[in-house]
Amino acid sequence: MTLIYFIFVLCVTVFIHELGHFLFAKKAGVHVYEFSLGMGPKLLKKNRKGDETDYCLRLFPIGGFVAMAGEDTEDEDVPKEKQLIHKKWKDRFLTIIAGVLFNFLLAFVLLFLVGLIAGVPKNQATVSHIEEGYALSTTNMKEQDKIISMDGHSITSTDKLIFYLTINGGKETTFTVKHTDGTKEEITIAPTKIEDQEGNTTYRFGLEVDNSKTHDIKALLLYPFEKTYSLVEQLLLTVKSLLFGQLSVQNLSGPVGIYSVVGESAKAGFINILYLIAYLCINVGFINLLPFPAFDGGRALFLLIEKIRGKAISSRTENMIHSFGFYLLMALMVFVTCNDILRLLG
């Protein structure tokens, strides 16, 4: 079942992204050779009468693509008016970013459904319980206190608190809490080091935050916006932490890591699978918006430069940069996948 859920989660996430590119390309009158779900050898191929596009299902459900005429260079086999490279700037830009827009749109819909069915969890860093036996239990931090800062970082949500706790690495930490009487206090404490039977080390503060849920209609309507903002903020912090060395690339996960997460989510029920798809859609949308070569954001950046300059950068130069970015991306993917496998085996 984990394998079935894994394929389902990846296929939905990839399909909605590629569907965005496909629909906007068709709307702009671009000749689309192939709409493919998956990578590698073809398993199925369909072609509708009067439609130039081949619809394919490929062996490995780890990606997909929409092959368009004139996407990178001139295509001699297709009339110029049906090539992406010769379309208006607006049509090219919308076609490039449509995948990201569709990812975020699906995430909004799924988060609304999750909130509607399971309730909207509170996302304020309010203390709900402090476990006995941890140093934090000897401080003035009490239940219903709000954590408003951690090591000088403003804490505006539970997601943000969890992020900073995750990258803490066992260091002494200063929490700023707002007590129920309105007073504020700084509490400096070190987490407790815990080793399991296999020798793995973790650090815990013994802190639990309020995860209670509400079915309030206002909270439900705001939930997709607030959760998306919170997750995007987390991703921005992750990129910042990677750039400044606070987080290692070994902490990143690829398809193998997602497989493990899918298995755990499936045990908690199908509603968790829906949340995971929304989470992955936001991740895919965010990553593709990064102005890095080979990503949609990188291609959009070249279009923005073209708009500012008044003329396009040569397709040869752009393709060389995108190819270089693609090879770097593949190298990172291999590295991340190897780490995932080692974690899974360990």
SEMIKOL-740099 format. One line per 2 residues: number of its first residue (from 1); for each residue x negated, y negated, z negated of C-alpha. Coordinates in steps of 0.001 Angstrom, whole numbers, padded with zeros to 6 digits, always signed. Layout:
NUM	X,Y,Z; ...
This chain:
1	+000000,+000000,+000000; -002908,-002345,-000700
3	-004116,-001845,+002877; -000628,-002542,+004254
5	-000275,-005690,+002139; -003809,-006751,+003134
7	-003008,-006485,+006848; +000334,-008234,+006291
9	-001254,-011150,+004371; -004044,-011714,+006900
11	-001785,-011313,+009924; +000777,-013826,+008637
13	-001939,-016357,+007735; -003705,-016018,+011089
15	-000519,-015772,+013158; +000959,-019038,+011886
17	-002347,-020842,+012530; -002679,-019582,+016107
19	+001043,-020155,+016728; +000485,-023860,+016059
21	-002280,-024052,+018680; -000199,-021998,+021118
23	+003051,-023974,+020870; +001366,-027357,+021199
25	-000766,-026132,+024105; +002368,-024907,+025893
27	+004174,-028152,+025092; +001287,-030097,+026656
29	+001442,-027925,+029783; -001876,-026160,+029211
31	-002456,-022805,+030918; -002824,-020226,+028111
33	-004580,-017011,+029126; -004094,-015082,+025920
35	-002468,-015258,+022507; -004277,-012682,+020391
37	-003711,-011513,+016845; -006784,-009746,+015477
39	-010291,-009345,+016865; -012149,-006577,+018682
41	-010696,-004010,+021116; -007126,-004455,+022341
43	-004494,-002131,+020904; -001457,-003624,+022647
45	-000920,-006084,+025487; +002379,-007587,+026663
47	+003086,-010013,+029452; +006507,-011545,+030059
49	+007740,-012105,+033589; +007018,-015646,+034752
51	+004602,-016276,+031862; +000854,-016444,+032513
53	-000002,-015547,+028886; -001061,-012094,+027698
55	+000164,-011373,+024167; -002317,-009023,+022497
57	-002759,-007140,+019259; -006383,-006255,+018500
59	-007976,-003719,+016183; -009397,-005835,+013340
61	-006849,-008066,+011515; -009459,-010637,+010428
63	-008747,-013412,+012898; -007093,-014368,+016143
65	-007348,-016830,+018991; -005539,-018695,+021734
67	-007546,-018698,+024977; -006729,-021897,+026886
69	-007872,-023086,+030310; -010390,-025917,+030102
71	-010835,-025576,+026366; -014619,-025973,+026537
73	-015529,-026565,+030178; -013942,-026980,+033606
75	-012045,-023935,+034830; -012155,-023545,+038611
77	-009344,-020955,+038651; -006688,-023270,+037171
79	-005402,-026628,+038480; -006881,-029603,+036615
81	-003486,-030767,+035380; -003108,-027464,+033464
83	-006508,-027621,+031727; -006843,-028838,+028149
85	-009943,-030878,+028960; -007933,-033033,+031396
87	-004930,-033647,+029158; -004202,-036937,+027399
89	-006173,-037574,+024205; -003053,-037269,+022043
91	-002143,-033864,+023502; -005675,-032535,+023016
93	-005861,-033815,+019441; -002460,-032383,+018467
95	-003270,-029024,+020072; -006532,-028817,+018100
97	-005061,-029693,+014678; -001712,-027926,+015146
99	-003031,-024706,+013592; -003873,-026537,+010380
101	-000500,-028296,+010339; +001329,-024975,+010710
103	-000731,-023420,+007877; +000253,-026227,+005519
105	+003872,-026102,+006699; +004142,-022377,+005929
107	+002444,-022923,+002560; +005074,-025557,+001683
109	+007926,-023207,+002606; +006464,-020263,+000656
111	+005698,-022356,-002425; +009290,-023599,-002394
113	+010539,-019988,-002205; +008203,-018903,-005013
115	+009423,-021766,-007200; +013051,-021033,-006322
117	+012804,-017312,-007142; +010285,-017189,-009984
119	+010513,-020705,-011379; +008053,-023598,-011292
121	+005070,-023138,-013640; +003847,-026101,-015628
123	+000570,-027423,-014260; -000408,-029617,-017201
125	-003396,-028507,-019274; -001376,-028073,-022471
127	-002765,-025664,-025080; -000359,-022803,-025759
129	-002586,-020539,-027874; -006088,-020353,-029335
131	-007321,-016848,-030110; -008740,-016088,-033531
133	-012380,-015113,-033660; -013540,-017756,-031219
135	-015380,-020927,-032274; -012591,-023044,-030817
137	-010207,-021710,-033479; -012276,-023484,-036171
139	-011804,-026932,-034560; -008935,-029406,-034667
141	-007614,-028276,-031286; -004084,-026996,-031827
143	-001148,-025671,-029827; +000670,-028336,-027743
145	-002466,-030508,-027571; -003242,-031758,-024060
147	-006749,-031386,-022626; -007372,-034641,-020747
149	-011109,-034339,-020103; -013869,-031720,-019926
151	-017514,-032812,-019879; -016434,-036211,-018595
153	-014303,-034747,-015786; -010708,-035928,-015852
155	-008340,-032971,-016276; -005062,-033687,-014496
157	-003857,-030111,-014009; -004268,-026540,-015210
159	-005861,-025676,-011846; -008551,-028289,-012417
161	-009224,-027054,-015960; -009538,-023449,-014748
163	-012000,-024564,-012058; -014323,-026269,-014541
165	-014035,-023374,-016995; -014961,-020978,-014167
167	-018186,-022796,-013287; -019100,-023502,-016920
169	-021661,-020693,-017043; -021795,-020439,-020834
171	-022864,-024028,-021468; -021832,-026103,-024470
173	-018779,-028114,-023465; -017081,-031286,-024654
175	-013281,-031314,-024463; -011291,-034488,-024963
177	-007868,-033596,-026334; -004765,-035645,-026966
179	-003066,-034414,-030108; +000698,-034261,-030504
181	+000594,-037429,-032648; -000984,-039363,-029758
183	-004522,-039548,-031165; -007503,-038461,-029065
185	-010517,-036447,-030167; -013705,-035123,-028582
187	-014496,-031501,-029442; -017889,-030066,-028493
189	-018121,-026285,-028556; -019970,-023406,-026869
191	-018074,-020439,-025378; -018452,-016945,-026806
193	-020602,-014531,-024815; -018880,-011214,-024116
195	-020457,-008095,-022610; -018334,-005193,-021392
197	-019311,-001518,-021376; -020826,-001844,-017904
199	-023128,-004649,-018993; -021219,-007452,-017253
201	-021388,-010781,-019068; -018579,-013315,-019328
203	-018033,-016406,-021443; -014742,-017214,-023153
205	-013397,-020092,-025212; -010362,-018083,-026357
207	-008118,-020767,-024902; -004721,-020262,-023278
209	-002700,-022978,-021539; +001060,-023342,-021198
211	+002235,-021348,-018180; +005973,-021499,-018938
213	+008321,-021972,-015993; +011306,-024142,-015233
215	+014123,-024002,-012672; +014703,-027750,-012757
217	+015678,-028938,-009245; +013393,-031991,-009340
219	+010421,-029845,-010382; +011290,-027383,-007609
221	+011365,-030077,-004900; +008071,-031555,-006089
223	+006323,-028201,-006600; +005118,-027605,-002983
225	+003602,-031114,-002853; +002042,-031027,-006315
227	+000656,-027490,-005956; -000769,-028181,-002505
229	-002442,-031349,-003804; -003813,-029453,-006804
231	-005228,-026621,-004674; -006761,-029004,-002129
233	-008366,-030897,-005025; -009801,-027583,-006247
235	-011212,-026854,-002796; -012797,-030307,-002597
237	-014408,-029703,-005994; -015646,-026325,-004749
239	-017306,-027893,-001693; -018842,-030609,-003888
241	-020124,-027996,-006355; -021646,-025936,-003532
243	-023410,-028988,-002107; -024826,-030036,-005491
245	-025833,-026527,-006567; -023294,-026178,-009388
247	-021767,-023222,-007566; -023574,-020517,-005590
249	-022471,-019183,-002187; -022479,-015804,-003955
251	-019234,-016948,-005609; -017501,-017155,-002219
253	-015308,-014344,-000912; -014435,-013071,+002537
255	-012011,-010413,+003833; -013332,-007713,+001474
257	-012840,-010018,-001510; -009346,-010866,-000289
259	-008605,-007125,-000116; -009345,-006829,-003848
261	-007170,-009853,-004665; -004314,-008481,-002546
263	-004429,-005218,-004505; -004148,-007042,-007831
265	-001405,-009364,-006528; +000632,-006445,-005185
267	+000682,-004852,-008652; +002321,-008022,-009995
269	+005114,-007912,-007401; +005933,-009140,-003905
271	+006464,-012721,-005113; +002743,-012823,-005883
273	+002016,-011740,-002316; +004051,-014707,-001066
275	+002070,-017028,-003353; -001191,-015478,-002105
277	-000193,-016150,+001524; +000585,-019768,+000622
279	-002763,-020031,-001190; -004653,-018560,+001789
281	-002791,-020827,+004228; -003934,-023864,+002240
283	-007481,-022463,+002177; -007501,-021780,+005923
285	-005972,-025186,+006645; -008478,-026985,+004420
287	-011534,-025133,+005757; -010487,-025698,+009356
289	-010149,-029433,+008655; -013785,-029682,+007568
291	-015778,-031645,+010188; -018080,-028689,+010809
293	-018927,-027414,+014325; -016723,-024530,+015515
295	-013958,-025451,+013063; -010859,-027289,+014253
297	-012048,-030230,+012161; -015334,-030272,+014075
299	-013514,-030373,+017418; -011166,-033056,+016109
301	-014220,-035075,+015031; -015563,-035061,+018589
303	-012182,-036286,+019804; -012218,-039100,+017231
305	-015747,-040063,+018352; -014478,-040076,+021935
307	-011612,-042359,+020934; -014001,-044785,+019197
309	-016648,-044727,+021963; -014162,-044904,+024790
311	-015736,-041894,+026500; -016282,-038232,+025686
313	-019554,-036645,+024609; -020770,-034322,+027373
315	-019101,-030908,+027213; -022533,-029236,+027409
317	-023756,-031040,+024270; -020521,-030407,+022396
319	-020488,-026707,+023296; -024110,-026297,+022166
321	-023268,-027856,+018780; -020150,-025694,+018380
323	-022115,-022551,+019330; -024773,-023361,+016734
325	-022074,-023903,+014121; -020409,-020622,+015096
327	-023634,-018635,+014604; -024165,-020256,+011198
329	-020584,-019390,+010301; -021061,-015753,+011351
331	-024278,-015521,+009294; -022421,-016882,+006255
333	-019570,-014428,+006853; -022007,-011473,+006941
335	-023677,-012699,+003722; -020344,-013214,+001931
337	-019014,-009821,+003095; -022139,-008032,+001829
339	-021705,-009745,-001550; -018038,-008725,-001625
341	-018954,-005085,-000935; -021636,-005095,-003647
343	-019137,-006565,-006147; -016554,-003962,-005146
345	-019041,-001095,-005553; -020405,-002536,-008810
